[in-house]
Amino acid sequence: MSNLIPILSWLPNYGKADLRGDVSAGLTVGIMLIPQGMAYAMLAGLPPIYGLYASLVPLILYAIFGTSRQLSVGPVAMVALMVATGVSSIAEPGTDEYIAKLK
């Protein structure tokens, strides 16, 4: 089962000594990623809340299913621009129809 869900292999051995560094890293990433994700959502023509979803959900899923400790996961500017370019040809950015086309 730990081949499918890697967190099951390392979580039982997680120690208190690791917690301090991980909390520090988490706060640093959060301080940078939350405004960045919101800005990328607005760049894509979406409300900022979608940037929070795009920032937080992939991180949580990767913590459970990912295997690399050095991988960066989250929204990027190029994808935001590509979404805005592609969907804006179908619907007006900022409208409910625009958001519905993304779902």
N, C-alpha and C positions, 0 to 999 in steps of 0.2 A: 504494500500500500504506500510506503514511503517513496517509491519510484514515481507514483502519480501525484503525490502531495508531499513535496520535499520538506515542508515545515515540520512534518511529523518526525523527521530524522534528527533535526537539530534542536527543536524546542525543548525536549526533555532534558537536554544537557545545557540549557541556557542558564548562566549564572548571574548573580547580582553584580559581579565585577563588570560584566558587559553592559548592564543597564545604563550606567551613567554616560558612557560614550554614545550609546544608541539614542538616549534622550537628547543629548546635545546635538547629535546629527539630525534627529527628527525635527527639533526646533529650528535649526538652520535651514533645512529643506523647506519646512512650512513657511518660514518668513519669506523665502524667495519664491516658492512655487505658487502660493495662493494669489498674490497680485499678478504674477506672470500668467497663470491660468485664466484669470479674469480678463486680462488684457488680450490674450489670444482669442478668447470667446468673442470679445467685442470686435476684434480684427476680422473674425469670421462672420460678423453680422449677427451674432447671437447675444442674448442677455448674459450678463456676467455669471449667473448661477451655473450655467452649463460649463463654464471654465472651471468652476470648483468641482463639478462632477468629473470632468476630464482630468483633473489634477489628483483627486483623492481616490477614486475607485480603482484606477490602474495600479496605484501604489499598494493598496490593500490586497488586490488580487495577486500581484507579483510577489508580495511577501509570503503568500500561501503557496503559490504554484511555481515561482521562479527558482532558478538554481545559481545565477550569477550574483556575486556580492558587489560587483562594480558596474552594474548596468544602470543607466539613467532611464527612468520611465516617467512619461507624462506628456503633456501637450507641447507641440513645437510650432514655431511661426510658419514654417513652410506648409504644414498641413492646414493651418488656419487660413492661409491665403488661398490654397487650392480649394478648400471647401467654399470660401466666399466666392471665388471665381466660378466654380461649377454650379453652385446652387443659385447664384444671383442671375444666371441666364434663364432660370425657370421661374423664380419668384422674386419679389422685391425684398431686399434685406430689411430685417427688423419687423416684418409682418408675421402674423400667425401662420400664413401659408408657407413662408420661408422655413420656419421651424418645423412645420409638418412635413416638408419635403426631406428633411434630414432624418426623420424617424423612420 
